[in-house]
Amino acid sequence: MTKVVGCELCELAPSSKVVANDKFAVILVDDANYPGFARVTWNEHVREMSDLPDADRLLVNDAVWKVEQALREVMQPLKVNLASLGNVVPHLHWHLIPRFADDAHFPAPVWASAARETDPAVLEGRRALLPQLKQAIERKFANR
Amino acid sequence: MTKVVGCELCELAPSSKVVANDKFAVILVDDANYPGFARVTWNEHVREMSDLPDADRLLVNDAVWKVEQALREVMQPLKVNLASLGNVVPHLHWHLIPRFADDAHFPAPVWASAARETDPAVLEGRRALLPQLKQAIERKFANR
């Protein structure tokens, strides 16, 4: 597999992965404002979704869809945000972000200026769901 | 089909659509900084990708993928950004944004604070590609 030196997604630590197989990984991002922020990262250093062969593209879509389901089941967000940007790290990856009316940016995207601080107790309550989220994600991929 | 009064995507004007069928539409967004900014909007007022039956989810993915291909062929962006957010309008839609190193926000997402003004002549050159982009998108969906 082609590895690009200096690409942080080519060099993703195995310990950070909730799910890992020969094609992609699922990780939970440690973001203080967004407990449950997850990423699906393609293993190979591929730039765009349309650079993937059809079967692989469908595999990515399926992975994103499974993680979205796990996020909804456990975190019960008001909305899920999905994005594949890659302007800074042009190695295919998807952001999945559970959004709430009281989160730091709602209703703006998380990349806009922050609108508020979320009650720390509320954030703590969401963080407490992470072990359950990790298990839910693992279950979604257990039948592959 | 369920229509939600006041939802701008339930009430999308037919004239704005580059592609329209019984399931979804493709539109080109009139954004001064981002010629080629496109959206795939689901016709039905559905909130999340994971609310769709499998066949419809794959139809959305296929539509996004086709529009991405057309964007790359005609606009030749440095990167394509894909996002389904829906915090403001919780009616399923995908943003497809061709990104360039000299665009207003690069490498930040387009929802961050602007970093610069793009040379008006460069933006004009990109806008001049829109008729060709429209045709390329139409061709991608011509065989359905």
Interface residues (C-beta under 8 A of the other chain):
Chain A: R47 E48 M49 S50 R57 L58 N61 V64 W65 E68 Q69 R72 L78 K79 V80 N81 L82 A83 S84 L85 G86 N87 V88 P90 R99 F106 P107 A108 P109 W111 A112 S113
Chain B: R47 E48 M49 S50 R57 L58 N61 V64 W65 E68 Q69 R72 L78 K79 V80 N81 L82 A83 S84 L85 G86 N87 V88 P90 R99 F106 P107 A108 P109 W111 A112 S113
